[in-house]
Amino acid sequence: MRPAGIWQAGCRALTLCALLTIGAGGAAQAEDYVRYDMSADRADAGYPRPMDGSTWPGVWPQGIDAAVNWGNGKAYFFSGSQYVRYDIAADRADPGYPKSIDRNTWPGVWPTGVDAVINWGNGKAYFFKENMYIRYDIAADRADPGYPQYVDDTGWPGLAALGPIDAAINGSNGSAYFFGKGGGYLRYDIAADRADQGYPRGIDGTSWPGLGFDAVGAAMRGTGSSAYFFGFGAPVVVHPVPPCPPGKVKGAGGCAPVVQSGSGEDLPICANALYGICEREAYDACQSIPPTRSGPSWFDVKFAECTRKNACQ
């Protein structure tokens, strides 16, 4: 889940702010959490509770984008371009954190941040950002070759119906659960590798008893049957974009020429597609230059070059 300020900074560069708004509750930031018993299928009593130094020592009290249990006694929290490694047994962040997301700490992952992370339970983890994802090899500690890729029915049958993903969690029951920026959720059958029928659905007291969030901003497994959900009161609303004539896509100023992927595919929604293209192009440029030229400032330069070249007018 991307905090509002980070999205808006990129949105200004693309002149696409009109395509996305934040709900009346203000910035889309995870500020409270719920401990959920996956076996009993309900929230534990006494939740939600606030994020603070007593409940999650060393973790940001708000603005959490993603969280994941790595399966080795450590969990990771992500906020913007930084992350924190958390020791589950000690119940506190490890010394020396937060650190920056870069090619040394998370090889192949977007350095500007992620929206959701899920441990698939087979030695792979998946990072999501807007309409793209990265498969990460946990043992090799790096992204697999050929990523990022688009979330579509080829790689994730049925998942695209949810829209941009804000949180994801492995239920350890044969299903994974994905939560959208618009507030709904989708159940995904891991063995069948496709979304279950009848989804997306809304989050309510029947589907997630006691959760109490309009939208989930981050989620991760704990120990045993416990899970943790980090949420906020007002969901991000992604407004539908009216279709444009053939050869055009929608920009803030109206219909503009199509933006094409590297394979020549016409991409339908400039708000998501161009952002993903330029982020990938800038990241690839950073990987091919000497370390002394890398870093956030050089990434921003390459990102700006790409948006100027392709931006919808």
C-alpha positions, 0 to 999 in steps of 0.5 A: 500500500502506497502512502498518499504522498508517494503516489501524488509525487509520481502522479504530478509527474504523469499529470494523472492525479484526477484518476485516483483519490483518497477516501474521506479519512485522509491519507491511506496509511496503516495506523492500527492492527488486528490479530486474527486467528485463521483457524477460528476465522475471527479477530482475537478479542481486544483488537484493533490496537494502535501501532506504537512503540509498545506493540511493535517496537522499532516499526513505524507507527503509521505508513506501512505499505507491506508486511511479510513473514519470511519463514525464518523467524524474521518478518519484514515491514516496508514503508516507502523506500525503506524496510525494517527486519523484525525478530518474531521471537524477540518481538522487536525490530533488529538493530540497524533498521530501517534500511533502504530498499536497493540492489544490495538489500533486495536485488531486483525489487523496486527501490521506490517501495512495494504495495504488497508482499506474500510468502507463497510457501514454496521458496518463493515470495511475490512483490506487488506494485500497482499492476505489476509483480516480481517473483523473488527466490527466498534462498537465492535472496534475489528476484528471479530473471524476467521480472517485473511482469504484469498481473494478468490472467496468464500469470494470475488467473482471476486476480486482475478483477480485484484491481491494484493489490494493497495487501496479501497473505498466505492463509496456510490452508491452501488459499491466499488472500488478496486485498484491493485498494478499493476495499474488497478481497479475493481468495486464490486457490494456490494448488489450482493457481487461480482465483476462486469463483465468486470473488472479489467480495466486500470485507464485512463482519461475515467474511472477516469477523472482527476485522473492522477495517474498510480496507486492509493496507498490509497483512502477514502471518504470525506464529501458529494460526495467528495473522496480523492485519494492518488497516485504516478507516477509509479505502482508496477509491480508484475511479473507472476510466471511460474508454478511449477510441482505438489508438488512444488512452486516457490521460488527465487532459483527455485521450492521448496516444497509446503507450506501448510496452516493450513487446509493442502491446497497447496498454489501456490505462495510462495511470497504471501502465505508464507508471509501471513502464517508467519505473521498470525502465528507470530501475533497469537503467540503474542496474546497468550503471556504475554503483557510484551513479546509482541511488534514488537521485539517479533513479529519479532522473531516469524516471523523469526522462521516461515520463517526459518521453511517454507522458499522456498530454 
